[in-house]
Amino acid sequence: MKYLLMFFTLLTGAMVPVQAILNARLGKITGGPLMGSLLSFFTGFICLLVLNIATNHPAVLQVKDNAAGPWYIWLGGLIGAIFVGYITWVNQQQGVALTFALVVSGQIFMSLLADHYGMFGSMVQPITLQKAAGAALIIAGLILIKK
């Protein structure tokens, strides 16, 4: 089961550059990267709404009751909008491979910090020498992709 989850996570990650390319094409047709991002989010919203109604309809009806928690938990949508909007634009400027090498690098380094400090309530997992070596290899890979 562990390896199956890893495989599906890999496939999910592989969809992100495809999403960026499709959103960029959508933006070119509809009025720019922000419009492409908006339409992508709208499509995603409709898909998630239908899935929630089909599988978890009580939660859809009780959103107000479930909206308690710290203010920063709502920043995920803002971060997603910034990410999708920026990636929709920037991959046309520097290429998809370099864009996502930088994205993955940023994700790894932020993940290491989040784990190490238990940011936003995540589980604490200290940075080890092996993790630091992995991060260094990611930097090396990024340098090779940039050349």
CNS distance restraints for C-alpha pairs under 8 A (distance, minus, plus):
assign (resid   1 and name CA) (resid   5 and name CA) 6.24 0.50 0.50
assign (resid   2 and name CA) (resid   6 and name CA) 6.31 0.50 0.50
assign (resid   3 and name CA) (resid   7 and name CA) 6.06 0.50 0.50
assign (resid   4 and name CA) (resid   8 and name CA) 6.25 0.50 0.50
assign (resid   5 and name CA) (resid   9 and name CA) 6.03 0.50 0.50
assign (resid   6 and name CA) (resid  10 and name CA) 6.17 0.50 0.50
assign (resid   7 and name CA) (resid  11 and name CA) 6.30 0.50 0.50
assign (resid   8 and name CA) (resid  12 and name CA) 6.05 0.50 0.50
assign (resid   9 and name CA) (resid  13 and name CA) 6.17 0.50 0.50
assign (resid  10 and name CA) (resid  14 and name CA) 6.20 0.50 0.50
assign (resid  11 and name CA) (resid  15 and name CA) 6.49 0.50 0.50
assign (resid  12 and name CA) (resid  16 and name CA) 7.12 0.50 0.50
assign (resid  14 and name CA) (resid  18 and name CA) 7.27 0.50 0.50
assign (resid  15 and name CA) (resid  19 and name CA) 6.10 0.50 0.50
assign (resid  16 and name CA) (resid  20 and name CA) 6.33 0.50 0.50
assign (resid  17 and name CA) (resid  21 and name CA) 6.26 0.50 0.50
assign (resid  17 and name CA) (resid  96 and name CA) 6.69 0.50 0.50
assign (resid  17 and name CA) (resid 100 and name CA) 7.04 0.50 0.50
assign (resid  18 and name CA) (resid  22 and name CA) 6.14 0.50 0.50
assign (resid  19 and name CA) (resid  23 and name CA) 5.92 0.50 0.50
assign (resid  20 and name CA) (resid  24 and name CA) 6.07 0.50 0.50
assign (resid  20 and name CA) (resid  84 and name CA) 7.35 0.50 0.50
assign (resid  20 and name CA) (resid  87 and name CA) 6.16 0.50 0.50
assign (resid  20 and name CA) (resid  88 and name CA) 5.16 0.50 0.50
assign (resid  20 and name CA) (resid  91 and name CA) 7.26 0.50 0.50
assign (resid  21 and name CA) (resid  25 and name CA) 6.31 0.50 0.50
assign (resid  21 and name CA) (resid  88 and name CA) 7.08 0.50 0.50
assign (resid  21 and name CA) (resid  91 and name CA) 7.60 0.50 0.50
assign (resid  21 and name CA) (resid  96 and name CA) 7.78 0.50 0.50
assign (resid  22 and name CA) (resid  26 and name CA) 6.05 0.50 0.50
assign (resid  23 and name CA) (resid  27 and name CA) 5.96 0.50 0.50
assign (resid  23 and name CA) (resid  33 and name CA) 7.35 0.50 0.50
assign (resid  23 and name CA) (resid  36 and name CA) 5.27 0.50 0.50
assign (resid  23 and name CA) (resid  37 and name CA) 6.23 0.50 0.50
assign (resid  23 and name CA) (resid  40 and name CA) 6.68 0.50 0.50
assign (resid  23 and name CA) (resid  88 and name CA) 5.74 0.50 0.50
assign (resid  24 and name CA) (resid  28 and name CA) 6.24 0.50 0.50
assign (resid  24 and name CA) (resid  32 and name CA) 7.85 0.50 0.50
assign (resid  24 and name CA) (resid  33 and name CA) 6.07 0.50 0.50
assign (resid  24 and name CA) (resid  36 and name CA) 6.50 0.50 0.50
assign (resid  24 and name CA) (resid  88 and name CA) 4.94 0.50 0.50
assign (resid  24 and name CA) (resid  89 and name CA) 6.57 0.50 0.50
assign (resid  24 and name CA) (resid  92 and name CA) 7.45 0.50 0.50
assign (resid  25 and name CA) (resid  29 and name CA) 6.42 0.50 0.50
assign (resid  25 and name CA) (resid  36 and name CA) 7.73 0.50 0.50
assign (resid  26 and name CA) (resid  30 and name CA) 6.07 0.50 0.50
assign (resid  26 and name CA) (resid  33 and name CA) 7.95 0.50 0.50
assign (resid  26 and name CA) (resid  36 and name CA) 5.03 0.50 0.50
assign (resid  27 and name CA) (resid  31 and name CA) 5.57 0.50 0.50
assign (resid  27 and name CA) (resid  32 and name CA) 4.30 0.50 0.50
assign (resid  27 and name CA) (resid  33 and name CA) 4.63 0.50 0.50
assign (resid  27 and name CA) (resid  34 and name CA) 6.98 0.50 0.50
assign (resid  27 and name CA) (resid  35 and name CA) 5.68 0.50 0.50
assign (resid  27 and name CA) (resid  36 and name CA) 3.78 0.50 0.50
assign (resid  27 and name CA) (resid  37 and name CA) 7.21 0.50 0.50
assign (resid  27 and name CA) (resid  88 and name CA) 7.88 0.50 0.50
assign (resid  28 and name CA) (resid  32 and name CA) 5.33 0.50 0.50
assign (resid  28 and name CA) (resid  33 and name CA) 7.11 0.50 0.50
assign (resid  28 and name CA) (resid  36 and name CA) 7.56 0.50 0.50
assign (resid  30 and name CA) (resid  35 and name CA) 6.40 0.50 0.50
assign (resid  30 and name CA) (resid  36 and name CA) 6.59 0.50 0.50
assign (resid  31 and name CA) (resid  35 and name CA) 5.87 0.50 0.50
assign (resid  31 and name CA) (resid  36 and name CA) 7.40 0.50 0.50
assign (resid  32 and name CA) (resid  36 and name CA) 6.26 0.50 0.50
assign (resid  33 and name CA) (resid  37 and name CA) 6.05 0.50 0.50
assign (resid  33 and name CA) (resid  85 and name CA) 6.25 0.50 0.50
assign (resid  33 and name CA) (resid  86 and name CA) 7.87 0.50 0.50
assign (resid  33 and name CA) (resid  88 and name CA) 5.58 0.50 0.50
assign (resid  33 and name CA) (resid  89 and name CA) 5.37 0.50 0.50
assign (resid  34 and name CA) (resid  38 and name CA) 6.07 0.50 0.50
assign (resid  34 and name CA) (resid  85 and name CA) 5.62 0.50 0.50
assign (resid  34 and name CA) (resid  88 and name CA) 7.89 0.50 0.50
assign (resid  35 and name CA) (resid  39 and name CA) 6.12 0.50 0.50
assign (resid  36 and name CA) (resid  40 and name CA) 6.09 0.50 0.50
assign (resid  36 and name CA) (resid  85 and name CA) 7.95 0.50 0.50
assign (resid  36 and name CA) (resid  88 and name CA) 7.57 0.50 0.50
assign (resid  37 and name CA) (resid  41 and name CA) 6.11 0.50 0.50
assign (resid  37 and name CA) (resid  81 and name CA) 7.51 0.50 0.50
assign (resid  37 and name CA) (resid  84 and name CA) 6.09 0.50 0.50
assign (resid  37 and name CA) (resid  85 and name CA) 5.28 0.50 0.50
assign (resid  37 and name CA) (resid  88 and name CA) 6.90 0.50 0.50
assign (resid  38 and name CA) (resid  42 and name CA) 6.10 0.50 0.50
assign (resid  39 and name CA) (resid  43 and name CA) 6.15 0.50 0.50
assign (resid  40 and name CA) (resid  44 and name CA) 6.19 0.50 0.50
assign (resid  41 and name CA) (resid  45 and name CA) 5.92 0.50 0.50
assign (resid  41 and name CA) (resid  81 and name CA) 7.92 0.50 0.50
assign (resid  42 and name CA) (resid  46 and name CA) 6.26 0.50 0.50
assign (resid  43 and name CA) (resid  47 and name CA) 6.25 0.50 0.50
assign (resid  44 and name CA) (resid  48 and name CA) 6.08 0.50 0.50
assign (resid  45 and name CA) (resid  49 and name CA) 5.96 0.50 0.50
assign (resid  46 and name CA) (resid  50 and name CA) 6.18 0.50 0.50
assign (resid  47 and name CA) (resid  51 and name CA) 6.21 0.50 0.50
assign (resid  48 and name CA) (resid  52 and name CA) 5.96 0.50 0.50
assign (resid  49 and name CA) (resid  53 and name CA) 6.09 0.50 0.50
assign (resid  50 and name CA) (resid  54 and name CA) 6.07 0.50 0.50
assign (resid  51 and name CA) (resid  55 and name CA) 5.95 0.50 0.50
assign (resid  51 and name CA) (resid  56 and name CA) 7.71 0.50 0.50
assign (resid  52 and name CA) (resid  56 and name CA) 4.84 0.50 0.50
assign (resid  52 and name CA) (resid  57 and name CA) 5.80 0.50 0.50
assign (resid  52 and name CA) (resid  59 and name CA) 7.84 0.50 0.50
assign (resid  52 and name CA) (resid  60 and name CA) 6.75 0.50 0.50
assign (resid  53 and name CA) (resid  57 and name CA) 4.25 0.50 0.50
assign (resid  53 and name CA) (resid  60 and name CA) 6.65 0.50 0.50
assign (resid  56 and name CA) (resid  60 and name CA) 6.96 0.50 0.50
assign (resid  57 and name CA) (resid  61 and name CA) 6.52 0.50 0.50
assign (resid  58 and name CA) (resid  62 and name CA) 6.29 0.50 0.50
assign (resid  59 and name CA) (resid  63 and name CA) 6.04 0.50 0.50
assign (resid  59 and name CA) (resid  66 and name CA) 7.71 0.50 0.50
assign (resid  62 and name CA) (resid  66 and name CA) 6.35 0.50 0.50
assign (resid  63 and name CA) (resid  67 and name CA) 6.07 0.50 0.50
assign (resid  69 and name CA) (resid  73 and name CA) 7.12 0.50 0.50
assign (resid  71 and name CA) (resid  75 and name CA) 7.92 0.50 0.50
assign (resid  74 and name CA) (resid  78 and name CA) 7.58 0.50 0.50
assign (resid  75 and name CA) (resid  79 and name CA) 6.04 0.50 0.50
assign (resid  76 and name CA) (resid  80 and name CA) 5.98 0.50 0.50
assign (resid  77 and name CA) (resid  81 and name CA) 6.15 0.50 0.50
assign (resid  78 and name CA) (resid  82 and name CA) 6.22 0.50 0.50
assign (resid  79 and name CA) (resid  83 and name CA) 5.99 0.50 0.50
assign (resid  80 and name CA) (resid  84 and name CA) 6.00 0.50 0.50
assign (resid  81 and name CA) (resid  85 and name CA) 5.88 0.50 0.50
assign (resid  82 and name CA) (resid  86 and name CA) 5.89 0.50 0.50
assign (resid  83 and name CA) (resid  87 and name CA) 5.92 0.50 0.50
assign (resid  84 and name CA) (resid  88 and name CA) 5.88 0.50 0.50
assign (resid  85 and name CA) (resid  89 and name CA) 6.54 0.50 0.50
assign (resid  86 and name CA) (resid  90 and name CA) 5.93 0.50 0.50
assign (resid  87 and name CA) (resid  91 and name CA) 5.82 0.50 0.50
assign (resid  87 and name CA) (resid  99 and name CA) 7.62 0.50 0.50
assign (resid  88 and name CA) (resid  92 and name CA) 7.54 0.50 0.50
assign (resid  89 and name CA) (resid  93 and name CA) 7.21 0.50 0.50
assign (resid  90 and name CA) (resid  94 and name CA) 6.39 0.50 0.50
assign (resid  90 and name CA) (resid  95 and name CA) 7.74 0.50 0.50
assign (resid  90 and name CA) (resid  99 and name CA) 7.21 0.50 0.50
assign (resid  91 and name CA) (resid  95 and name CA) 4.81 0.50 0.50
assign (resid  91 and name CA) (resid  96 and name CA) 4.96 0.50 0.50
assign (resid  91 and name CA) (resid  99 and name CA) 5.70 0.50 0.50
assign (resid  92 and name CA) (resid  96 and name CA) 7.38 0.50 0.50
assign (resid  94 and name CA) (resid  98 and name CA) 6.52 0.50 0.50
assign (resid  94 and name CA) (resid  99 and name CA) 6.52 0.50 0.50
assign (resid  95 and name CA) (resid  99 and name CA) 6.13 0.50 0.50
assign (resid  96 and name CA) (resid 100 and name CA) 6.11 0.50 0.50
assign (resid  97 and name CA) (resid 101 and name CA) 6.04 0.50 0.50
assign (resid  97 and name CA) (resid 145 and name CA) 7.33 0.50 0.50
assign (resid  98 and name CA) (resid 102 and name CA) 6.17 0.50 0.50
assign (resid  98 and name CA) (resid 142 and name CA) 7.54 0.50 0.50
assign (resid  98 and name CA) (resid 145 and name CA) 6.28 0.50 0.50
assign (resid  98 and name CA) (resid 146 and name CA) 6.18 0.50 0.50
assign (resid  99 and name CA) (resid 103 and name CA) 6.18 0.50 0.50
assign (resid 100 and name CA) (resid 104 and name CA) 5.83 0.50 0.50
assign (resid 101 and name CA) (resid 105 and name CA) 6.09 0.50 0.50
assign (resid 101 and name CA) (resid 141 and name CA) 7.98 0.50 0.50
assign (resid 101 and name CA) (resid 142 and name CA) 5.81 0.50 0.50
assign (resid 101 and name CA) (resid 145 and name CA) 7.42 0.50 0.50
assign (resid 102 and name CA) (resid 106 and name CA) 6.09 0.50 0.50
assign (resid 102 and name CA) (resid 142 and name CA) 6.93 0.50 0.50
assign (resid 103 and name CA) (resid 107 and name CA) 6.13 0.50 0.50
assign (resid 104 and name CA) (resid 108 and name CA) 6.09 0.50 0.50
assign (resid 105 and name CA) (resid 109 and name CA) 6.23 0.50 0.50
assign (resid 105 and name CA) (resid 135 and name CA) 7.92 0.50 0.50
assign (resid 105 and name CA) (resid 138 and name CA) 6.47 0.50 0.50
assign (resid 105 and name CA) (resid 139 and name CA) 7.20 0.50 0.50
assign (resid 105 and name CA) (resid 142 and name CA) 7.67 0.50 0.50
assign (resid 106 and name CA) (resid 110 and name CA) 6.06 0.50 0.50
assign (resid 107 and name CA) (resid 111 and name CA) 5.86 0.50 0.50
assign (resid 108 and name CA) (resid 112 and name CA) 6.12 0.50 0.50
assign (resid 108 and name CA) (resid 135 and name CA) 7.22 0.50 0.50
assign (resid 109 and name CA) (resid 113 and name CA) 6.40 0.50 0.50
assign (resid 109 and name CA) (resid 135 and name CA) 7.13 0.50 0.50
assign (resid 110 and name CA) (resid 114 and name CA) 6.01 0.50 0.50
assign (resid 111 and name CA) (resid 115 and name CA) 5.99 0.50 0.50
assign (resid 112 and name CA) (resid 116 and name CA) 5.98 0.50 0.50
assign (resid 112 and name CA) (resid 127 and name CA) 6.46 0.50 0.50
assign (resid 112 and name CA) (resid 131 and name CA) 7.95 0.50 0.50
assign (resid 113 and name CA) (resid 117 and name CA) 6.05 0.50 0.50
assign (resid 113 and name CA) (resid 118 and name CA) 7.97 0.50 0.50
assign (resid 113 and name CA) (resid 119 and name CA) 7.72 0.50 0.50
assign (resid 113 and name CA) (resid 127 and name CA) 7.81 0.50 0.50
assign (resid 114 and name CA) (resid 118 and name CA) 5.40 0.50 0.50
assign (resid 114 and name CA) (resid 119 and name CA) 4.73 0.50 0.50
assign (resid 114 and name CA) (resid 120 and name CA) 7.81 0.50 0.50
assign (resid 114 and name CA) (resid 122 and name CA) 6.99 0.50 0.50
assign (resid 114 and name CA) (resid 124 and name CA) 7.88 0.50 0.50
assign (resid 115 and name CA) (resid 119 and name CA) 6.87 0.50 0.50
assign (resid 115 and name CA) (resid 122 and name CA) 6.58 0.50 0.50
assign (resid 115 and name CA) (resid 123 and name CA) 6.22 0.50 0.50
assign (resid 115 and name CA) (resid 124 and name CA) 5.04 0.50 0.50
assign (resid 115 and name CA) (resid 125 and name CA) 4.93 0.50 0.50
assign (resid 115 and name CA) (resid 126 and name CA) 6.51 0.50 0.50
assign (resid 115 and name CA) (resid 127 and name CA) 7.67 0.50 0.50
assign (resid 116 and name CA) (resid 124 and name CA) 5.49 0.50 0.50
assign (resid 116 and name CA) (resid 125 and name CA) 5.09 0.50 0.50
assign (resid 116 and name CA) (resid 126 and name CA) 4.25 0.50 0.50
assign (resid 116 and name CA) (resid 127 and name CA) 5.64 0.50 0.50
assign (resid 117 and name CA) (resid 124 and name CA) 6.04 0.50 0.50
assign (resid 117 and name CA) (resid 125 and name CA) 7.75 0.50 0.50
assign (resid 117 and name CA) (resid 126 and name CA) 7.50 0.50 0.50
assign (resid 118 and name CA) (resid 122 and name CA) 4.70 0.50 0.50
assign (resid 118 and name CA) (resid 123 and name CA) 5.32 0.50 0.50
assign (resid 118 and name CA) (resid 124 and name CA) 4.47 0.50 0.50
assign (resid 118 and name CA) (resid 125 and name CA) 7.44 0.50 0.50
assign (resid 127 and name CA) (resid 131 and name CA) 6.02 0.50 0.50
assign (resid 127 and name CA) (resid 132 and name CA) 6.78 0.50 0.50
assign (resid 128 and name CA) (resid 132 and name CA) 6.21 0.50 0.50
assign (resid 129 and name CA) (resid 133 and name CA) 6.10 0.50 0.50
assign (resid 130 and name CA) (resid 134 and name CA) 6.21 0.50 0.50
assign (resid 131 and name CA) (resid 135 and name CA) 6.26 0.50 0.50
assign (resid 132 and name CA) (resid 136 and name CA) 6.24 0.50 0.50
assign (resid 133 and name CA) (resid 137 and name CA) 6.27 0.50 0.50
assign (resid 134 and name CA) (resid 138 and name CA) 6.32 0.50 0.50
assign (resid 135 and name CA) (resid 139 and name CA) 6.42 0.50 0.50
assign (resid 136 and name CA) (resid 140 and name CA) 6.33 0.50 0.50
assign (resid 137 and name CA) (resid 141 and name CA) 6.12 0.50 0.50
assign (resid 138 and name CA) (resid 142 and name CA) 6.10 0.50 0.50
assign (resid 139 and name CA) (resid 143 and name CA) 6.23 0.50 0.50
assign (resid 140 and name CA) (resid 144 and name CA) 6.31 0.50 0.50
assign (resid 141 and name CA) (resid 145 and name CA) 6.17 0.50 0.50
assign (resid 142 and name CA) (resid 146 and name CA) 6.13 0.50 0.50
assign (resid 143 and name CA) (resid 147 and name CA) 6.47 0.50 0.50
